[in-house]
């Protein structure tokens, strides 16, 4: 009887060791702990706040600013104030915003893929 209890206990220990050895969450927990430790070490600055905003949104903002600058510069250079010129200005700004959004989304996607590769998928 005692022999069977010892054997069951031994099998139970072996099974627990195997489960611990195959635990996929172990690596993820270690990664999260390291990331958390780095995050808490950082001080709050304007640069760190801007870094936390997804690049697709900052890309839209920068694209909008770029579009407005292009419209102002072209308006001054051309100097023509016709109907088609005033209709093209918002289109130029919207195209620049969309291009900034697309570029920001590509940069975000690249960063996410890099993080996934570094975690070991």
N, C-alpha and C positions, 0 to 999 in steps of 0.2 A: 504494500500500500504506500509506504513511504517512498519507494522507488518510483512509483507512478507519479506521485506529487512532485518529486524532484525533476522527473522528465518533463512534466507539464510546465513547470517553472522555467526550465532550461529552454524549451521551445518558445515560451512566451518572451523570454529575454532576447532570443535570437530574432524573433519576428519584430520586436520593438527596435532592435539595432538596425535591421534591414529597412524599416520604415524611416528611421532617422537618417540613414545613409542616402536614401532616395528622395528626401524632402526637397522639392523644388523651391519651396518658400524660404529656405535657409539663405540661399544666395540673394534673393530679392530683399529679405529683411536686412541683410548686411549692407546692400546697396542703399536702401532707404535710410539706415542709420548713418551711413557716411554722408549722404546728401543732407540729412537733417543737421548733422554736426556742422557741415560747411555753411548751411543756411543760417544757423544761429550765430556763427562767427562774424557774418557780414554786418556792417553797419548800414543804416538807412541813409542813402544819398539820392540825389536826383538821377544820377546815372543808374543806380540799382533799380529805381522805380521804373525808368524807361526800359531797362533790360527785361523786366518782368512782363511788360505789355507785349502781347503777341505781335510778331513782325508784320503780319498781314494788316493790322490796324495802323501801325506806324507807317507802313508802305502807302496806305491810302492817304494818310495825312500828308506825307512828303510828296506824293503824286499830286495831290490837290494844290499844295503850295507851288510846286513846279508848274502846274497847268496855269495857275493865276499869273505867275511871273512870265510865262511864255505869252499869254494873251496880252499882258501889259506891254511887253517889249515889242511884240509884233504890231500891236496897235500904234505904238509910237513910231516904229520904223515905217510901216505902210502909210499910216495917216489917213486912210480912207475910211469914212464912216457910212458905209452903205448898208442896206438891209441884210444882204447875205453875210457881210462881215460881222454884224451883231448876232446873227444866227449861228455862226461858226464858233464864236467864243465859248459858249457853254459846252458845245460838243468837244472842243479841245480840252477843256477842264475835265469833263467826264471821262474822256479817253485816258487822260493822264492819271486820274484817280483809279480807274480800272487797271491800268498797267502797273501802278504802284501796289494795288491789292494782289495782282497775280505774282509779281516779283516777291512780295512779302510772304505769300502762301508757299511759294517754291522754297524760300529760305527756311520757313517753319518746317516744311516737309523734310528738308535736308537735315535739320537739327534733330527732328524726331527719329529719323532713320539712323543717324549717328549714335544717338542715345540707345536705341534698341540694339545696335551692333555692339556697343560697349558693354551692355548688360549681358550679352551672350545669348540673347534670344532664348 
